[in-house]
Amino acid sequence: MLLTFALVFVALFALLWVVTAVGQAYFYEQTVSRLPLRAAGAALLVSSFLTFWVFLDRRSPGKYDTFFEFAPYSTTGFHEFDAVRWEANPGNQGKVELKKDAAGKPAEVVTHFKRSGGKTSRFVDDKAGKEFVLSDGGMLTAAVVLKPEGAAEAVRFDAVFREDKRTGAKTYPSKGNEDRRFAEPTGSRYVMLDQPGVLYIPSTGAVILALFINLMLYVVWFGAFWPILRFGAGFAFLLTLAFGLITMLAVMPVLFKPGRAPKLEPEAAFNSALHTPHSARS
């Protein structure tokens, strides 16, 4: 983090010095007094804020991103779950039906899945060793049951289906659709169909804080241009809009990237080290 701060401070110091010297000489015919000191103060203000933002993102990647990217939720992982499946009834022609239990509800078959290795490995049937898929051979995954981290009891998350009114066939929403998920019936948590192993927990507080951080970015830039570098309020406002957008669209993605790089599992890191060419290690 100290290196990030130092690099951002130096870059901003040079940039603000040049922008102020050129801009004020052109529009005001003279530059503000003690420009190097003021440029350093403005750079310190902005770089401190940006470094703090990067610090927050490294603790919760994506949770407090820019207006265009922030995720209004927190996440937690899980490494095993029960897949609740429905089986199609092959005896009926022309209309898709499911096997029913004694109560007339879809009969449920439960299969337990666990990760085959580290945190990023696939989920497999702990008995047959088959990899988890949403549907297979007439079986349709209707829900997953898992125990969220810190919870005393397991929770069921039901799949969100689309139903054909003519045939009664149930299908999952297409890829890219935000409803393609297993949803908690009595809550707001969910698991994405294509991302088993991650539980999403929507957070109003995260939304409010992310919006506040984004707003503060513009406040900080305005503070740098108006009271510190002494641009007029109107001109400082225009510079704030321009530099704020550039920061969001171009600068923050670059600053966030190192903290979001995937980390190797211990075994993978060990194997990677073993396969590193001798010349690269020497």
C-alpha angles and dihedrals in degrees: 000000000000090000091049090051093048095049093046092046094051093046093048093045091056094041096049092045092054096041092049095045093049098037098047094042089054100041102027100026091231137052128238118269121262091017097171091054092046092047089052091050093049091046090050091052096049097039092050090053094046092048091051089051091052089049091055091048093051090055093047110014113216095358095105100027126143124293089269099050114020118129114223094213146060124233138214130185133234129193104201139029144162116252111214109206138189122212124217117238106237094194096074119080127203095011127067111232135167130228109265132214127224090280093054094251125123109283111244127218115193123207124180119225130191134180112268093219137333131005094285098042124112126268116249136184104265091220108034097026093229118150117249116259128170095237131011134166097346094321119121123194105232099174146351124226118205142153111243116222110280094010121129096213137034118259128214119227114194123213117247106235137192112218126207105226092207101048101018090232115157118216135173120250112267120269113280093032112124090221091064093108150097105253132201106244095216100028145036101256120110147173120223113237092230096043110055112177097048124090115200118212114192112220127195088192091057091052092050093047093046091051090047092052091049091049091048089056089066092043090054093048091048090050090052095050102038115037097018105038092026101229114159114270094250095047091043089054092054092047089049092055092048097045092041092056093045090050092051098043102037114011106043096050088056093047093046095048101079092053092050097051110124113258119225119240112245092255093048092047090051092050090046090054091049091054096046109115114255091238091057092052096048 
